[in-house]
Amino acid sequence: MQKISEKLKTFDYYRLLTYLFVFSLLGWLFETGAVLIEFNHFSYRGFFFAKQTVHYYFPQIANDSFLGQLRLVWGLPMIDMYGYGAIIICYTLGGLKKKPVQLFFIGMILMSLFELIGSYFCSFVLHHDYWDYTDKFMNFQGRICLQSAIAWGVLSFITIRWLKPEVDKSYEKVKEKKWYKNMLIVLLVYFVICSVVKYIVDPGIIPS
């Protein structure tokens, strides 16, 4: 117990938060970009909220006008699932950096299990399903599928081989800066607010 207590005291929580926010942002950029390319339209996802149009809040603005149809956007351009997943990858698979095949397959299995547990949590605790793979090849209850598993394997490989080293390099340059630590704390508070809104207050806040 004493060793665990000492590790908790010396653990770099600011590095963990850096992983959470950076990879949540990269995940949002990846998914939003993929949807934009495939379907040719911008989609709201993650913590990037667009609840109502301007007309809803300001009826004096015509509903059929350009301004009236604009959505009031708030939240964060982040998908937390990628941030949580990246934390697991960074802290468990780092030792496989020079073993690409093992890194891919262990990452694929580990993160598919993470996605499966996350899906059960969303369904039975939050009472809302945020993804459905029932139309995908080799899926299990629509919660995980072969395509997603392969994607997790690739992301595990890319994260450990390239992304994590670059994030660590940047973090080392600013980790002692007071402004950076304060920024992470403020961002964490807002991140928690967005989580509560999406998962507890209004699970249907994402319109698409």
Steps between C-alpha positions, in 0.01 A plus 500: 500500500787736580656447155165574335461814711849618402430437133176697520684792658771507233273422206501769230129587481564794268651264241191280527275803443713598203445156347127525570449836333743462208373159394136596556559792261679280245215248520246775435698626201532146364130407528367839391736505204411143399127578504557824309692317228263203477164680526599856405349662810621619838378297797478587868656233719681448827475809719446739207140600569249680278176475693266753336491759223540873560128546421409269791667736747421823314153465336521851359754366250318335210513120511558472125787748500866402485566639847184342642607155382848517651551275799642633825814294543678436828690227680835362384622357169588174674386138503580372847498132395823557308656679795418219743616243248827683439568510875461121516724457196770740622525350848473131408650450154807725514730201551395358161631792297765282333263206454255629237313172439436442871413867542238479226328181616513568874376853436221363283384252767548730799323798346215290360442379855508863615245595232277206597504594870437863406201398290349299784556794736324740263209259446431384853623792713445803278209341308623632168682333210761721334610259226353200321694255281210267416550563127874428519670170414576272797337713767407395853163636615572810292746609770830398341593377154798386296539837325507685831742247650743543210469878533590476870802288411618758248436786744695315772794462261490864384458630855796314649734531203439863403236700685596433862869589447401830340248582775759412766759718330265799497387433856857502631540856370201640688436270797663737750313805373238620746275629222493154343398326821231761564372457145474123547304543824255746341464271200437203728217682678335587170562145374315363804213746442469381139508137617218560751290680239544231234476187714260606779313825435424466128620182323333616179689829477693385193250547213665280236 
